[in-house]
Amino acid sequence: MLALMTVFGQAQEITGKVVGVHDGDTITLLTAEKEQVKVRLEGIDAPELKQAFGNASKQSLS
């Protein structure tokens, strides 16, 4: 279960299966309603894919 922050700063709980890893701090969840939700993990500052160590960061999250 994850708590997501909306644009207005309110947390929303969501459950689902991780179906994708974009980089070291961003994943995609598939909810029970078959909706894909892109989630950026709070408190994680990982390199983007085009930055140094970006691919290694993605592999670590996978």
C-alpha positions, 0 to 999 in steps of 0.5 A: 500500500502506498500513500500518494500525494495529490497536487493539493498535498493530501495523501491518498492510499493506493494498492496495486501491483508494480508493473513498471520501473521508470527510473530509480524513484518512479514506478507504475502500479496496476490497480484492482480497477486495471488503472495504471498509476505512475507513482514517484516515491517520496523521499527518494532522490535518484538520478534520472536515466540520462544522468550518471548512474541513472541505469544503475539506479533503475536496476536497483529499484527493479 
